[in-house]
Amino acid sequence: MGRGAPVVTAAGGGGAAVGAAARALRAVPVPLALVAMIGLAGAVLGRVYAGPLLTWLVLGAAAGSVLVSVAARRLPSWLVAPVSVLAMVGWTAWSLRLTATRAELPGGLAEVTADAAVNGIPRLLTAMIPVEPTPDTVLVPLVAAWLAGLAGAEVAMRAGRVLLGYLPPVLLYAAALYVVGPNADPAIGPTLALVAVAVLGLAVPARGAAGADAAAGLAPAVRAAVRARLAAASAAGLTVVLGLVALLGPLVAGQVDGRPVDPRRYVEPPQVETLDENPLIRISGWALNPGQQLLDVRTQRPGPPDSAPAPDPGPGAAGRPVPIRLAVLSDYDGVTWRVGATYRNAGRILPVTAPAPESTVETVRQEITVAGLSGRLLPAVATPRQVTGARVAYDPTTGTLIRPEGLTPGLRYSVTSALETPDANLLATADVPAGEGVARVLRVADGAPDPLRRLAAQLAESNGAPYARAAAVEQFLAEHYRLVADAPSGHAYPNLNFFLFGPRNAGGQRGTSEQFAAAFAVLGRLTGLPTRVVVGFRAAGDGPVRAGDAYAWPEVLFEGLGWVPFDPLPRPDEEPRPVEEDFRPAPEDPPPSEVPEPTVEPTATPEPVAAPGGPADAGPSTALLVGGGTGGMLLLVVAALLTLLLMRRSLTRGRLERGDPGQRIAGAWREVTDALRLAGHPVGGDLSASEVAARARAALPVGADVEELAGLLNQTAFAPGTASAEQAARAVATAGDYVAALRAARPWWRRLLWSVRPGPLRWPR
C-alpha cells in the first residue's frame, strides 16, 4: 500500500495536467476565430489598397487586441479596457510611423498623427484607388480592428457569449465590404471563409463543457423530461435557422451579382479654389508682370524607359523645353472655360495609364519649389506617375494635381512624369473619336456668333481630315493675329468675336495666348474636333519659372494618339498679315430650296412720243409694242437659261475630264456634293468624306456606291499621285450615276430646273 500511493499521486497529477491541456486547447479556437475574422475584414478592405501592408497591420491589431484580453483574463473587467487601449496606442503609433516613413511624408510623428486623426475618414473615402497606406488611410481601419477584437474577446471569453462575441468582427467585416463598394470583385471567398471560421469556433465547446450532460445526476423521470425539452428546443432552433436560410438565402444570393453602393459618392472630394476654377484669366495678369518668379525648377530627363522602346522623335527632342501643366480646361459655356476635374486623394504612386502604341515615352523627373504661385493647382509635367514631398489629389482624366492644403512659398516636391510624344507620321491619317465618351469636349455652347461659325466652315471647306482641319485653324490664327501682353482678359463669345474680326485700330485682332488658345478650341469644336485648353508654363531647363513663362495652348484628341498639343501663336519674327476680305466669311447661301430662280427684269419700254402731224406719222401700234416687248423678254430669258446650261455643262466637263486622275476624282466628288445641295441635302465642310457618303446614302438608299468614291477621295488626299486613270474613270461613272439617280427622284418641275440652277457656279470650290 505504501508503494501505491506515489503511483496514484503521479496518475492524479498526470490527469490534472492532461485536463489543463485539454482546457487550454478548448480555449484556443475562439480567440483564433476572432483573430481570423478580423484579419479577413482587413483582407477584404486591403483589396483597394496598394500592396499588402494594410492587411498585415489589421491582422496585427486583431492579434494584439485578442492576446491582451487573453493575457488579462484574470484581471478585473474594468482594468482590461485601459490596458488594451494603451497597447492599441503603441501599435497604432508604430504603424503610423511605418507608413509615414514608407510614404516619405514630411513632419514629425505628432504632426502626422494629428493630421490623420482629423482627416482620416474623409481622406479614406476620397482617396484614389489603389489607396496608398499612409497614416490618414490606415488610422481608422487599425483603431476599428483593435476595438472589434477587444469587444469580441471580452464578450466571447469573459462572458461566455461566443455567438454575441462574433458580432463586432462581423460588423467590421460588413463595414469593410461597404467601404470597398463596387471598386473590387465580390468577396465570395473571404465571406465563405468567415462563415467557416465562425462555425469552427462555435463547434468547440467552451471550458469544461465538453461531454457534460445537463441532465446528469437527476432522477430518471426528470432526466428524461429535461432531455426531451432540450431536444425540442434544439429542433425548434434548427427549424428557425432553416426557415431563415430558406427565406433570406435567395435574397442574399441575388445580391451577389448586384452592384453595391459606393460610399464615396456621399463624400465631397477635394475641390479647387475659385482662383483655380479658371486659371486662363490669370494669363493677362501674369503677362503684365513678367518678372515675377512663380516656381524654381530642376529637371532630369534620362530618356525613355528601356522596357518601352518608341520611335525616334527626331533631332533635338531631348533638348526641347518641357511644358509644365497647371490646369486642363474641358468645359466651356460660351462665357468661360472651367476646370471640370474630379480630384481624389492620392499617395506617392499614381495610377498608370497605357500610353499610345506608337508614341515616344520619356521619363522626366523634376524638383519644383513654389515661390509666388498661389492657389491649389500643383504644376507638373504631363503625365505624373509619382509625387513625393507633398500630399496631393489627382484627376486621372486630365492628369493634373492639386494640393488640398493650398500652395505655400517654399513648398518643395518632386514629380516623376511620363512625357508622351505622338508619332507625327500618324497624325495626317488619324481620326477623332465621337460619341458620349467625348461629348464633353465636343460641346459647343449655345449662342456662338455667326461669323465664328462661318469662319469655321470656311477653314474646314477644303480640309476633310481632322488633322488638316486642326492645322488650318492653327495656321490661320498664327498668320493673321498679333500676340501682345497688354490685351485685356476675356474669352467669352463676344471677346472671341472681337479678337477675330474687330478692327485693328480699335484693339481687335490682337490678344494674349488666352485668346489664341480659346479661339482655336472653339473653332475646332465648330469643325467637329474634340478640343480643350491647357494652362501652364514654359520651362527651358533648370532655374526660375517666371510669370512671363505662363501661357495657354489648345489640344486635340485623336484616336490612338491621345491629346496632341497645337501652337496657334504667331512666330516672333513674322508680321501678321491683315485679315483680307477673302478670309472674312461671306453670308451663308440660302438653302437650295430657297435659291431664287434666274429671272430677267423686263426692260422698260419708252413711251411713244407723239410726233407732229397726222395719223400717217404715228408710231407703231400698241399691239406691236406689247408683242415686241414680250418677245424680247422671252428671248432674254431663253438666252439666260441657255447661258446657264452651257456654263453648268462646261463646269461639269472641266471637273470630270480635265486634269490628272486625282483632280478628276475630286471633281467627281464636287459633283456629288453639289447634287446633294441641289436636292435639298446640303453637307457642311466640317464633315469627313465617309460622313458625307453616309448622308448621301441616306438621301438615296438605292444608287451608286458613293462609299467607294469617298475612299478614292481619301486616297488622293493622303497619298497624292497614287490614283490611276482607271480609278478616275470609275469615280466619274459613279458620280454620274448618283447625280442622275438623285435628279430622277426629284419632282418634274425640279428636274427641269436642275441643269440651269446657278448655285454650283458660285458655291465655293
C-alpha angles and dihedrals in degrees: 000000000000091000093051097058096074091048092054090046092051092047091049091049091048091050091051091051092049090048092050090049091049091050090049091051091048089052094053103069097063096053090043090050091051092049092047094049093050090044090054089053088054091049091052092049091043091065089082093045128087108250130349097282096106092050092054093046092051091047089052090051090050093050093044096050094047094045091051090054091047093048093046097044091114092053121089113275093241090060098051096070097055091047091049093047091052089052089048091054091052095048093044093049091051091048093049091050091049094050093043090053093048091048092046092230117174122238137051129290094263093052093046092047093049091050091048092049093052099041104025100108099041092045092048090053095043099040119120116251123273088048115213113228102248129151094266094049098045101040097079096045092048095049092044092050093049094048091047090052093048094049094043094048094048094049096041100041107025098036095031093230098131097168092049089046089060091062098084094051091045091050089048090051091050090049090052091052091049094050091049091048115159093341095096139031119279111285096230096141097049091045092054089046090052091053092047093051092049092050092050090051091051094045093064111076120236124253115320094346095106111119093354116147114216090205097049115128095021127119113272094250093047091043091054092049092049092048091048090050091049091049091050091049091049091048091049091049091048090049092052092048093049090047092052090048091051093048101039099030097080091044093052092043090051090057093057094084094033121109110246123223116267109228089203090078090067093055121072111234122225112293134208121243123255087255090059098043090088111011089169089086090059092067094082092048092050090047091058091053102037096160096063110115112229103168143004114219135194114188134196120187109183092169136243119334116263091232093061110047114192138184119282107269092207137260117322095017094128092053099049117114113267114231111224112212122220103171141354116218115202104157123076124175099179091268108056143359115239140195104250097181127134108215125204127191109259139185129227095288113063126202115277121229120198112254123230111282095240100037129110112242115203124184112227123186120193136180108205127190118194116229117160101350114116135189129054103283109111115212117230140151113260123289110021116205103169133020126187131177097036137059107240143183118216138205109203093194094064099019093231131137138214132189105224092207091055132244120293129188110267096026107146125193139158126228129192111198138182105227110202124203115187121224104264091207091068098050097081093061099032119118129212124240123248137190137065093318092068100026089110094061093040097051116119111198119233118266101046107165116251093237090059091050093048092047090051091050091049093050091049095044096095099021110080099163116081094233091049090053092049092048091049092054091046093050094045093054094043094051102043109036137065127232111222135167099219100057113124119251119257138112104178118127093269091049093051092045091054091044092054102037108015118117115266094229090058097049100272126135092034131092149130125273085276092072094039094052094042093047091050092049094049095044089046092054090047088058093048100264121136103233142170137179124241126199119202148115139275112240113190092185135288119002142052123340109213134196090259088064092062116105143146128236135181127239132201125207115231126184112257093004104064124211112353119195122227130197113216093168117118119251113260095236097047127089112222115245117233118260096256123208089259089064094047107091114243120224113283118264114252116252114281091251089059098046105119115240116244111273132175119219111234114251112245109249112222113241113247115257115222109244120213114263137050134307092289089070095047119120128244118313123262093250091054092050094049092046093048093048093049093047092049092050091050090050090052092049092048090048091050092049092048090049091051091047092052093046091050092049091047090052092050093047091048091052097045104034108031131073133020122317092270092054091048091051090050089048091051089052090051089053090055095048091046090050091052090052092048089051092054097259104106118183122210125234091241093071123096122235092257091052091050089049090053091052091047090053089050091051092050112017093183116050145068122351100261091171089069090052089051090053091052090050092053089049092055091046098050099029107032116197097023098099116104130217089249091056090048091051090049090050091050091050092047092050092047093050093047095047091048092049092046091049092048090056092060124092115272095256091051090050089055092053095039097094096043100048106122095210099097090052093062104027113110113270 
